[in-house]
Amino acid sequence: MSPTPRITHRIGEAIRRQIAEGVLTPGASLPSTRALAEEWGVSRTTVTAAYEQLIAEGYLEARQGARTRVASGLAVSPGGVPAMSDTPSRLSTYGRVLAGFDLPAMPDRPPRVADFRYGDLSSADFPRLAWRKAVNAVLMRQGARLRYGDPRGSPRLREALQGYLRPRLRRGDGTRLTG
């Protein structure tokens, strides 16, 4: 199964909702990607993509060799929306400066850039018609060059091999080179 952005998004939304509702509290361990993939009936790649997105958004923390956990600096505000708590951040000085900027919220729309990571392509997003037109155009222009050639090989190569081998194979036993 290849992951689709919709399924990855649904998994991410489900985890965000559980964090917002307090079902998953800061520091709580999440299921392994294998277990969650089995539960949702999707590939591990799909769950891994959802976890990576939530890590990038600051909802989750991951360490090598340890389970993925809900970010410890995350607190649920009264409206049920996760907010950063007053615990000290692990941001660098530059990161804290950037975090201080008041940026508008990102619109909730799918990205326009294709994601070419392994397993993330949806066949529904592939431009089949454009691909077929491009292939047909090449076949019309280059058709003869794309077919199998002479099964004996290139005539120029055969002549070169004959010229090289003829003096070396001259014997009186009647051996002949044919080309």
N, CA, C and O of each residue as an XYZ file, in Angstrom:
716
protein
N       0.839     -1.185      0.000
C       0.000      0.000      0.000
C       0.880      1.243      0.000
O       1.795      1.349      0.816
N       0.622      2.167     -0.887
C       1.401      3.395     -0.854
C       0.608      4.450     -0.097
O      -0.614      4.536     -0.219
N       1.323      5.252      0.688
C       0.598      6.231      1.480
C       0.021      7.323      0.606
O       0.633      7.731     -0.382
N      -1.131      7.784      0.965
C      -1.710      8.914      0.258
C      -1.765     10.072      1.234
O      -1.909      9.870      2.440
N      -1.650     11.280      0.716
C      -1.703     12.433      1.612
C      -2.973     12.460      2.456
O      -2.941     12.913      3.601
N      -4.092     11.981      1.909
C      -5.351     12.020      2.662
C      -5.289     11.124      3.897
O      -5.707     11.535      4.979
N      -4.774      9.907      3.746
C      -4.707      8.993      4.885
C      -3.709      9.518      5.907
O      -3.976      9.501      7.108
N      -2.564      9.983      5.432
C      -1.553     10.543      6.328
C      -2.145     11.713      7.102
O      -1.922     11.845      8.306
N      -2.897     12.556      6.410
C      -3.529     13.715      7.049
C      -4.558     13.258      8.084
O      -4.640     13.835      9.169
N      -5.339     12.232      7.760
C      -6.352     11.735      8.705
C      -5.709     11.183      9.973
O      -6.213     11.403     11.074
N      -4.606     10.471      9.820
C      -3.908      9.942     10.997
C      -3.387     11.093     11.843
O      -3.530     11.088     13.066
N      -2.779     12.084     11.189
C      -2.268     13.254     11.907
C      -3.372     13.999     12.632
O      -3.198     14.418     13.776
N      -4.510     14.166     11.967
C      -5.641     14.862     12.592
C      -6.166     14.095     13.804
O      -6.523     14.696     14.816
N      -6.213     12.771     13.699
C      -6.699     11.957     14.823
C      -5.782     12.122     16.036
O      -6.254     12.239     17.167
N      -4.481     12.130     15.796
C      -3.534     12.294     16.911
C      -3.633     13.709     17.477
O      -3.624     13.891     18.695
N      -3.727     14.714     16.598
C      -3.876     16.104     17.073
C      -5.126     16.244     17.940
O      -5.096     16.890     18.988
N      -6.226     15.633     17.492
C      -7.486     15.710     18.232
C      -7.334     15.061     19.612
O      -7.822     15.601     20.605
N      -6.668     13.917     19.680
C      -6.468     13.246     20.967
C      -5.597     14.090     21.894
O      -5.801     14.091     23.108
N      -4.635     14.804     21.332
C      -3.803     15.699     22.147
C      -4.653     16.862     22.639
O      -4.593     17.226     23.814
N      -5.453     17.453     21.733
C      -6.288     18.604     22.092
C      -7.328     18.244     23.151
O      -7.644     19.060     24.016
N      -7.859     17.025     23.083
C      -8.883     16.601     24.041
C      -8.280     16.065     25.336
O      -9.011     15.705     26.259
N      -6.960     16.010     25.406
C      -6.306     15.541     26.625
C      -6.210     14.037     26.745
O      -5.771     13.527     27.776
N      -6.614     13.314     25.711
C      -6.489     11.855     25.729
C      -5.008     11.481     25.728
O      -4.582     10.583     26.454
N      -4.234     12.181     24.906
C      -2.781     12.019     24.898
C      -2.182     13.229     25.608
O      -2.330     14.360     25.144
N      -1.519     12.998     26.712
C      -0.946     14.092     27.502
C       0.531     14.253     27.174
O       1.147     13.326     26.649
N       1.115     15.421     27.475
C       2.541     15.621     27.223
C       3.375     14.513     27.865
O       3.194     14.177     29.036
N       4.284     13.960     27.080
C       5.149     12.888     27.552
C       4.589     11.500     27.316
O       5.305     10.515     27.498
N       3.324     11.390     26.913
C       2.709     10.075     26.689
C       3.320      9.408     25.461
O       3.567     10.060     24.446
N       3.560      8.104     25.564
C       4.110      7.333     24.443
C       3.023      7.035     23.428
O       1.881      6.746     23.785
N       3.389      7.108     22.168
C       2.478      6.732     21.098
C       2.772      5.295     20.691
O       3.861      4.791     20.964
N       1.829      4.630     20.049
C       2.089      3.266     19.583
C       3.205      3.273     18.537
O       3.462      4.292     17.896
N       3.851      2.142     18.378
C       4.881      2.032     17.344
C       4.229      2.215     15.976
O       3.022      2.026     15.823
N       5.036      2.584     14.989
C       4.492      2.765     13.641
C       3.908      1.456     13.127
O       2.899      1.455     12.423
N       4.539      0.349     13.477
C       4.040     -0.963     13.046
C       2.650     -1.231     13.627
O       1.742     -1.650     12.910
N       2.492     -0.986     14.936
C       1.206     -1.253     15.599
C       0.108     -0.332     15.065
O      -1.006     -0.784     14.798
N       0.420      0.957     14.908
C      -0.590      1.894     14.422
C      -0.958      1.596     12.966
O      -2.119      1.712     12.576
N       0.043      1.212     12.170
C      -0.230      0.865     10.769
C      -1.161     -0.342     10.694
O      -2.074     -0.382      9.868
N      -0.925     -1.309     11.551
C      -1.781     -2.495     11.575
C      -3.204     -2.122     12.004
O      -4.183     -2.615     11.444
N      -3.300     -1.242     13.007
C      -4.611     -0.813     13.507
C      -5.405     -0.076     12.432
O      -6.610     -0.289     12.298
N      -4.734      0.795     11.662
C      -5.402      1.585     10.630
C      -5.521      0.828      9.306
O      -6.275      1.236      8.423
N      -4.778     -0.273      9.168
C      -4.802     -1.026      7.915
C      -4.055     -0.325      6.798
O      -4.460     -0.382      5.637
N      -2.947      0.347      7.158
C      -2.135      1.068      6.178
C      -0.686      0.610      6.318
O      -0.365     -0.197      7.191
N       0.186      1.128      5.454
C       1.598      0.763      5.531
C       2.295      1.570      6.623
O       1.821      2.626      7.041
N       3.424      1.048      7.068
C       4.220      1.769      8.072
C       4.697      3.109      7.516
O       4.835      4.080      8.260
N       4.949      3.160      6.211
C       5.404      4.400      5.579
C       4.380      5.509      5.781
O       4.746      6.660      6.018
N       3.111      5.168      5.688
C       2.040      6.153      5.875
C       2.056      6.693      7.300
O       1.976      7.903      7.509
N       2.161      5.798      8.277
C       2.176      6.222      9.684
C       3.443      7.016      9.974
O       3.397      8.022     10.682
N       4.574      6.571      9.433
C       5.834      7.291      9.632
C       5.729      8.707      9.081
O       6.212      9.651      9.706
N       5.101      8.865      7.912
C       4.927     10.202      7.326
C       4.069     11.080      8.237
O       4.359     12.263      8.413
N       3.014     10.503      8.816
C       2.150     11.271      9.733
C       2.933     11.669     10.982
O       2.851     12.816     11.423
N       3.694     10.732     11.558
C       4.508     11.038     12.741
C       5.526     12.135     12.422
O       5.704     13.065     13.209
N       6.197     12.028     11.264
C       7.200     13.034     10.887
C       6.571     14.419     10.764
O       7.173     15.414     11.166
N       5.364     14.484     10.210
C       4.680     15.771     10.087
C       4.368     16.349     11.461
O       4.565     17.542     11.695
N       3.883     15.509     12.369
C       3.551     15.971     13.722
C       4.809     16.367     14.496
O       4.766     17.281     15.320
N       5.909     15.697     14.243
C       7.187     16.085     14.866
C       7.601     17.453     14.344
O       8.027     18.313     15.115
N       7.476     17.657     13.030
C       7.831     18.947     12.429
C       6.949     20.071     12.962
O       7.406     21.207     13.092
N       5.692     19.768     13.271
C       4.769     20.775     13.798
C       4.945     20.990     15.298
O       4.346     21.905     15.865
N       5.756     20.161     15.945
C       6.010     20.332     17.373
C       5.065     19.578     18.287
O       5.136     19.741     19.505
N       4.182     18.758     17.736
C       3.256     17.984     18.563
C       3.937     16.771     19.197
O       3.594     16.371     20.310
N       4.898     16.190     18.486
C       5.544     14.972     18.959
C       7.050     15.163     19.062
O       7.630     16.056     18.443
N       7.669     14.295     19.867
C       9.127     14.252     19.989
C       9.565     12.827     19.707
O       8.899     11.873     20.109
N      10.683     12.687     19.016
C      11.205     11.352     18.729
C      12.688     11.322     19.050
O      13.421     12.272     18.773
N      13.113     10.223     19.633
C      14.531      9.996     19.917
C      14.895      8.633     19.365
O      14.086      7.705     19.370
N      16.129      8.527     18.886
C      16.620      7.255     18.351
C      16.531      6.169     19.421
O      17.023      6.348     20.535
N      15.913      5.062     19.087
C      15.823      3.934     20.004
C      14.751      4.052     21.070
O      14.620      3.160     21.909
N      13.980      5.129     21.058
C      12.917      5.310     22.058
C      11.593      5.501     21.326
O      11.565      5.811     20.135
N      10.521      5.316     22.041
C       9.197      5.503     21.443
C       8.935      6.979     21.179
O       9.479      7.857     21.849
N       8.096      7.228     20.194
C       7.664      8.590     19.900
C       6.703      9.015     20.999
O       5.831      8.248     21.407
N       6.872     10.255     21.478
C       6.055     10.751     22.592
C       5.417     12.086     22.220
O       5.866     12.783     21.310
N       4.358     12.418     22.952
C       3.750     13.738     22.817
C       4.764     14.733     23.372
O       5.373     14.488     24.413
N       4.944     15.854     22.678
C       5.947     16.847     23.080
C       5.721     17.292     24.519
O       4.595     17.578     24.925
N       6.808     17.345     25.284
C       6.689     17.693     26.702
C       6.356     19.165     26.907
O       5.799     19.515     27.947
N       6.669     20.030     25.970
C       6.378     21.453     26.114
C       4.995     21.826     25.633
O       4.671     23.010     25.538
N       4.175     20.838     25.328
C       2.845     21.086     24.783
C       1.815     21.057     25.900
O       1.803     20.139     26.720
N       0.959     22.057     25.929
C      -0.120     22.095     26.928
C      -1.423     22.363     26.199
O      -1.431     23.042     25.173
N      -2.510     21.843     26.711
C      -3.810     22.058     26.084
C      -4.441     23.298     26.699
O      -4.609     23.390     27.915
N      -4.788     24.251     25.840
C      -5.411     25.485     26.316
C      -6.886     25.219     26.610
O      -7.405     24.174     26.218
N      -7.576     26.145     27.295
C      -8.983     25.923     27.639
C      -9.867     25.624     26.440
O     -10.847     24.890     26.570
N      -9.552     26.167     25.291
C     -10.369     25.923     24.099
C     -10.108     24.573     23.473
O     -10.696     24.246     22.442
N      -9.238     23.781     24.075
C      -8.932     22.472     23.531
C      -7.865     22.502     22.456
O      -7.574     21.471     21.848
N      -7.274     23.668     22.206
C      -6.249     23.785     21.183
C      -4.888     23.703     21.852
O      -4.626     24.437     22.805
N      -4.011     22.818     21.368
C      -2.699     22.728     21.989
C      -1.941     24.045     21.876
O      -1.963     24.705     20.837
N      -1.285     24.406     22.942
C      -0.463     25.611     22.953
C       0.836     25.274     23.653
O       0.901     24.329     24.439
N       1.849     26.031     23.373
C       3.126     25.789     24.025
C       3.019     26.242     25.474
O       2.479     27.311     25.762
N       3.532     25.431     26.376
C       3.464     25.773     27.795
C       4.608     26.710     28.161
O       5.415     27.089     27.312
N       4.665     27.075     29.430
C       5.703     27.981     29.896
C       7.007     27.263     30.224
O       7.951     27.897     30.694
N       7.079     25.970     29.990
C       8.325     25.262     30.268
C       9.394     25.749     29.311
O       9.091     26.105     28.173
N      10.652     25.771     29.761
C      11.721     26.283     28.903
C      11.821     25.476     27.608
O      11.707     24.250     27.597
N      12.031     26.192     26.555
C      12.121     25.588     25.236
C      13.555     25.157     24.952
O      14.504     25.692     25.525
N      13.696     24.180     24.056
C      15.029     23.741     23.665
C      15.469     24.441     22.386
O      16.337     23.937     21.673
N      14.884     25.592     22.090
C      15.249     26.332     20.892
C      16.550     27.088     21.112
O      16.882     27.481     22.230
N      17.279     27.284     20.014
C      18.474     28.117     20.071
C      18.038     29.573     20.208
O      16.847     29.879     20.140
N      18.996     30.458     20.399
C      18.680     31.885     20.506
C      17.968     32.351     19.239
O      16.960     33.054     19.303
N      18.502     31.953     18.098
C      17.891     32.336     16.825
C      16.474     31.761     16.712
O      15.565     32.436     16.230
N      16.291     30.518     17.156
C      14.973     29.890     17.127
C      13.975     30.632     17.990
O      12.813     30.782     17.610
N      14.420     31.104     19.159
C      13.522     31.867     20.038
C      13.136     33.193     19.390
O      12.002     33.650     19.536
N      14.084     33.818     18.668
C      13.772     35.069     17.959
C      12.704     34.795     16.901
O      11.732     35.542     16.786
N      12.886     33.724     16.132
C      11.908     33.393     15.093
C      10.553     33.037     15.693
O       9.514     33.386     15.132
N      10.556     32.343     16.830
C       9.303     31.956     17.478
C       8.534     33.175     17.978
O       7.319     33.104     18.164
N       9.221     34.283     18.195
C       8.571     35.494     18.684
C       7.798     36.246     17.617
O       6.985     37.111     17.944
N       8.034     35.934     16.337
C       7.314     36.622     15.271
C       5.859     36.187     15.256
O       5.551     35.009     15.435
N       4.969     37.144     15.041
C       3.545     36.841     14.962
C       3.219     36.570     13.497
O       3.041     37.502     12.713
N       3.143     35.308     13.135
C       2.902     34.932     11.748
C       1.444     34.529     11.555
O       0.835     33.962     12.462
N       0.881     34.817     10.385
C      -0.496     34.385     10.130
C      -0.550     32.862     10.048
O       0.428     32.214      9.676
N      -1.685     32.311     10.395
C      -1.859     30.861     10.340
C      -1.789     30.392      8.894
O      -2.242     31.084      7.983
N      -1.226     29.226      8.697
C      -1.145     28.651      7.356
C      -2.542     28.205      6.930
O      -3.265     27.602      7.722
N      -2.929     28.496      5.689
C      -4.243     28.042      5.235
C      -4.275     26.519      5.187
O      -3.266     25.880      4.889
N      -5.420     25.949      5.478
C      -5.566     24.503      5.492
C      -5.891     24.031      4.082
O      -7.052     23.824      3.730
N      -4.847     23.868      3.287
C      -5.014     23.381      1.918
C      -3.845     22.454      1.598
O      -2.787     22.547      2.220
N      -4.032     21.578      0.648
C      -2.955     20.640      0.325
C      -1.788     21.379     -0.330
O      -1.996     22.374     -1.024
N      -0.576     20.903     -0.115
C       0.581     21.555     -0.729
C       0.543     21.395     -2.244
O      -0.012     20.427     -2.765
N       1.138     22.354     -2.941
C       1.151     22.315     -4.397
C       2.383     21.584     -4.929
O       2.459     21.269     -6.116
N       3.326     21.322     -4.063
C       4.558     20.673     -4.479
C       4.395     19.164     -4.331
O       3.885     18.683     -3.319
N       4.831     18.427     -5.340
C       4.746     16.965     -5.271
C       5.769     16.447     -4.272
O       6.897     16.937     -4.211
N       5.372     15.471     -3.506
C       6.251     14.854     -2.521
C       6.803     13.574     -3.132
O       6.060     12.614     -3.337
N       8.116     13.554     -3.429
C       8.716     12.424     -4.114
C       9.424     11.450     -3.186
O      10.238     10.648     -3.643
N       9.126     11.506     -1.876
C       9.715     10.520     -0.983
C       9.175      9.146     -1.336
O       8.068      9.018     -1.860
N       9.960      8.125     -1.048
C       9.561      6.750     -1.349
C       8.206      6.441     -0.722
O       7.995      6.666      0.470
N       7.315      5.937     -1.518
C       6.030      5.486     -1.012
C       4.992      6.574     -0.816
O       3.869      6.276     -0.408
N       5.332      7.832     -1.094
C       4.390      8.911     -0.828
C       3.599      9.354     -2.057
O       2.760     10.249     -1.958
N       3.851      8.749     -3.197
C       3.159      9.186     -4.405
C       1.799      8.506     -4.530
O       1.671      7.297     -4.338
N       0.835      9.274     -4.842
C      -0.501      8.738     -5.081
C      -0.663      8.589     -6.585
O      -0.414      9.535     -7.331
N      -1.072      7.424     -7.033
C      -1.244      7.219     -8.468
C      -2.350      8.115     -9.023
O      -2.382      8.393    -10.221
N      -3.246      8.562     -8.164
C      -4.317      9.456     -8.615
C      -3.760     10.816     -9.020
O      -4.377     11.525     -9.815
N      -2.594     11.188     -8.478
C      -2.004     12.489     -8.781
C      -1.121     12.463    -10.029
O      -0.684     13.518    -10.487
N      -0.850     11.281    -10.589
C       0.046     11.186    -11.741
C      -0.659     11.667    -13.004
O      -1.789     11.257    -13.270
N      -0.010     12.533    -13.789
C      -0.640     13.076    -15.009
C      -0.580     12.064    -16.156
O       0.255     12.185    -17.053
N      -1.463     11.073    -16.125
C      -1.427      9.978    -17.102
C      -1.592     10.470    -18.544
O      -0.875     10.021    -19.438
N      -2.518     11.374    -18.764
C      -2.773     11.839    -20.125
C      -1.546     12.555    -20.688
O      -1.146     12.300    -21.824
N      -0.952     13.444    -19.905
C       0.242     14.163    -20.363
C       1.388     13.180    -20.614
O       2.130     13.319    -21.586
N       1.526     12.189    -19.734
C       2.589     11.189    -19.892
C       2.372     10.391    -21.191
O       3.316     10.170    -21.950
N       1.139      9.968    -21.435
C       0.842      9.186    -22.631
C       1.122     10.009    -23.891
O       1.671      9.487    -24.861
N       0.747     11.294    -23.882
C       1.005     12.154    -25.041
C       2.504     12.298    -25.287
O       2.954     12.256    -26.432
N       3.279     12.468    -24.213
C       4.731     12.617    -24.353
C       5.360     11.337    -24.898
O       6.216     11.394    -25.781
N       4.945     10.194    -24.380
C       5.484      8.910    -24.855
C       5.121      8.705    -26.321
O       5.972      8.299    -27.113
N       3.883      8.976    -26.693
C       3.461      8.813    -28.088
C       4.233      9.738    -29.017
O       4.591      9.337    -30.124
N       4.497     10.963    -28.589
C       5.256     11.899    -29.419
C       6.667     11.371    -29.667
O       7.173     11.459    -30.786
N       7.299     10.831    -28.643
C       8.648     10.274    -28.800
C       8.610      9.058    -29.721
O       9.470      8.911    -30.589
N       7.630      8.197    -29.540
C       7.531      7.005    -30.385
C       7.315      7.375    -31.850
O       7.845      6.709    -32.740
N       6.550      8.417    -32.106
C       6.315      8.846    -33.488
C       7.604      9.378    -34.118
O       7.881      9.103    -35.286
N       8.392     10.138    -33.353
C       9.629     10.718    -33.880
C      10.766      9.703    -33.936
O      11.522      9.662    -34.907
N      10.883      8.894    -32.906
C      12.048      8.030    -32.747
C      11.706      6.552    -32.906
O      12.507      5.698    -32.528
N      10.550      6.233    -33.449
C      10.066      4.858    -33.486
C      11.086      3.837    -33.949
O      11.310      2.840    -33.263
N      11.719      4.062    -35.111
C      12.662      3.088    -35.654
C      13.881      2.927    -34.747
O      14.415      1.826    -34.616
N      14.312      3.993    -34.136
C      15.499      3.915    -33.272
C      15.202      3.179    -31.971
O      16.123      2.704    -31.306
N      13.928      3.079    -31.602
C      13.570      2.427    -30.354
C      13.293      0.931    -30.523
O      13.130      0.212    -29.537
N      13.240      0.463    -31.781
C      13.001     -0.960    -32.011
C      14.301     -1.738    -31.833
O      15.390     -1.167    -31.794
N      14.153     -3.062    -31.724
C      15.333     -3.917    -31.664
C      16.052     -3.836    -32.999
O      15.418     -3.794    -34.053
N      17.351     -3.814    -32.951
C      18.150     -3.748    -34.168
C      18.387     -5.130    -34.751
O      17.714     -6.097    -34.394
N      19.357     -5.206    -35.656
C      19.750     -6.461    -36.293
C      20.224     -7.432    -35.216
O      21.097     -7.079    -34.423
N      19.674     -8.643    -35.165
C      20.081     -9.590    -34.118
C      21.558     -9.981    -34.210
O      22.130    -10.463    -33.232
N      22.186     -9.774    -35.386
C      23.615    -10.094    -35.522
C      24.494     -8.985    -34.954
O      25.706     -9.165    -34.828
N      23.901     -7.838    -34.608
C      24.674     -6.734    -34.053
C      24.966     -5.674    -35.089
O      24.468     -5.732    -36.213
N      25.766     -4.717    -34.711
C      26.108     -3.592    -35.574
C      26.990     -4.053    -36.736
O      27.969     -4.766    -36.517
N      26.656     -3.654    -37.973
C      27.502     -4.036    -39.119
C      28.936     -3.518    -38.966
O      29.885     -4.223    -39.309
N      29.098     -2.313    -38.463
C      30.452     -1.757    -38.306
C      31.257     -2.560    -37.290
O      32.451     -2.785    -37.488
N      30.620     -2.993    -36.210
C      31.314     -3.792    -35.206
C      31.678     -5.159    -35.777
O      32.770     -5.664    -35.515
N      30.785     -5.760    -36.550
C      31.078     -7.066    -37.154
C      32.277     -6.973    -38.086
O      33.149     -7.842    -38.071
N      32.323     -5.908    -38.906
C      33.458     -5.722    -39.818
C      34.754     -5.535    -39.044
O      35.789     -6.088    -39.419
N      34.704     -4.756    -37.963
C      35.913     -4.533    -37.162
C      36.394     -5.835    -36.534
O      37.596     -6.100    -36.508
N      35.477     -6.648    -36.030
C      35.856     -7.939    -35.437
C      36.427     -8.886    -36.492
O      37.385     -9.610    -36.221
N      35.846     -8.885    -37.687
C      36.376     -9.729    -38.762
C      37.794     -9.309    -39.121
O      38.674    -10.150    -39.302
N      38.006     -8.003    -39.220
C      39.347     -7.508    -39.540
C      40.362     -7.876    -38.467
O      41.526     -8.127    -38.780
N      39.947     -7.910    -37.235
C      40.842     -8.243    -36.121
C      41.090     -9.752    -36.046
O      42.218    -10.189    -35.819
N      40.046    -10.535    -36.236
C      40.153    -11.984    -36.050
C      40.682    -12.731    -37.276
O      41.328    -13.768    -37.127
N      40.422    -12.227    -38.474
C      40.805    -12.946    -39.699
C      42.290    -13.313    -39.710
O      42.613    -14.479    -39.938
N      43.211    -12.364    -39.473
C      44.630    -12.769    -39.522
C      45.001    -13.746    -38.388
O      45.930    -14.538    -38.541
N      44.306    -13.696    -37.294
C      44.637    -14.541    -36.150
C      44.080    -15.957    -36.289
O      44.585    -16.892    -35.669
N      43.057    -16.107    -37.091
C      42.411    -17.408    -37.222
C      42.750    -18.112    -38.538
O      42.137    -19.128    -38.868
N      43.704    -17.592    -39.281
C      44.066    -18.234    -40.548
C      44.732    -19.569    -40.242
O      45.816    -19.648    -39.665
N      44.043    -20.584    -40.650
C      44.580    -21.928    -40.488
C      44.303    -22.691    -41.781
O      43.547    -22.240    -42.641
N      44.884    -23.762    -41.883
C      44.661    -24.568    -43.081
C      43.538    -25.562    -42.907
O      43.354    -26.439    -43.750
N      42.771    -25.443    -41.813
C      41.723    -26.441    -41.565
C      40.369    -26.045    -42.157
O      39.375    -26.732    -41.920
N      40.311    -24.972    -42.908
C      39.074    -24.580    -43.567
C      38.126    -23.747    -42.706
O      36.974    -23.551    -43.094
N      38.573    -23.250    -41.548
C      37.736    -22.410    -40.694
C      37.451    -21.109    -41.420
O      38.360    -20.474    -41.954
N      36.188    -20.713    -41.438
C      35.810    -19.481    -42.130
C      35.086    -18.555    -41.176
O      34.331    -18.991    -40.306
N      35.331    -17.271    -41.356
C      34.573    -16.254    -40.622
C      33.464    -15.773    -41.532
O      33.704    -15.434    -42.690
N      32.244    -15.744    -41.007
C      31.125    -15.205    -41.782
C      30.564    -14.025    -41.019
O      30.638    -13.966    -39.792
N      30.021    -13.120    -41.736
C      29.555    -11.951    -41.017
C      28.209    -11.576    -41.395
O      27.669    -10.601    -40.872
